[in-house]
Structures are given as C-alpha cells and as structure tokens.
Amino acid sequence: MFQRRPAIRNPLLRQELPWLIGEGVLLLILFNANAPELWFWLVVLLVILGYRVERWWSSRPR
C-alpha cells in the first residue's frame, strides 16, 4: 500500500536538508513578495546564508 521513502544515508546531506528546504522556501517567498516585504525577506535570507557560511568556515579542518 504505502511505500516507504528510502532513508538518506549521507549524514552531511541529512544534516543540511532542513536548511536547504528552508532556504528554498525563502526564495519562493521572495519571488512572490511585494516591495516592502521584499527587503525584509531578502535580509532574512542573507542573514541565514551568512550564518551558514560562517558555520561552514569555522568547521573546516585546519
């Protein structure tokens, strides 16, 4: 009846998937936003992307 979706075996992809989905949703909101909302959601997206880049930069091997 119901077929199970295959589990994501890659731990890095499993960790990043919620962030990627959230950033995709924010992009959809940006595409549909009017002028005042556009700047707010653009700033939200840039803050999230900046946080992700900072976390990636600080977790790289030295």
C-alpha positions in Angstrom: 0.0 0.0 0.0 2.3 2.7 1.3 5.8 2.6 0.0 8.5 3.9 2.4 10.8 6.5 1.1 14.5 5.5 1.2 16.4 6.8 4.2 19.1 9.4 3.5 22.3 7.6 4.2 24.6 10.5 3.8 24.9 12.2 7.3 26.0 15.5 5.8 23.0 15.6 3.4 20.7 14.6 6.3 22.1 17.5 8.4 21.9 20.1 5.6 18.5 19.1 4.1 16.3 21.2 6.5 18.5 24.2 5.8 18.2 23.7 2.1 14.5 23.3 2.2 14.2 26.5 4.4 16.3 28.5 2.0 14.2 27.2 -0.9 11.0 28.3 0.8 12.5 31.7 1.5 13.4 32.1 -2.2 9.8 31.2 -3.1 8.6 33.9 -0.7 11.0 36.4 -2.2 9.7 35.7 -5.7 6.1 36.4 -4.5 6.7 39.3 -2.2 5.7 42.9 -2.8 8.1 45.8 -2.4 8.1 46.3 1.4 8.2 42.6 2.2 10.9 42.0 -0.3 13.6 43.8 1.7 12.6 42.1 4.9 12.7 38.6 3.4 15.9 39.4 1.5 17.6 40.4 4.7 16.3 37.2 6.4 17.8 35.1 3.6 21.1 36.9 3.7 21.3 36.5 7.5 20.7 32.8 7.2 23.1 32.4 4.3 25.7 34.4 6.3 25.3 32.2 9.3 25.6 29.1 7.2 28.8 30.3 5.5 30.3 31.3 8.9 29.5 27.8 10.4 31.0 26.1 7.3 34.1 28.3 7.5 34.6 27.7 11.2 34.1 23.9 10.9 36.6 23.3 8.1 39.7 21.3 9.1 42.7 23.4 10.0 
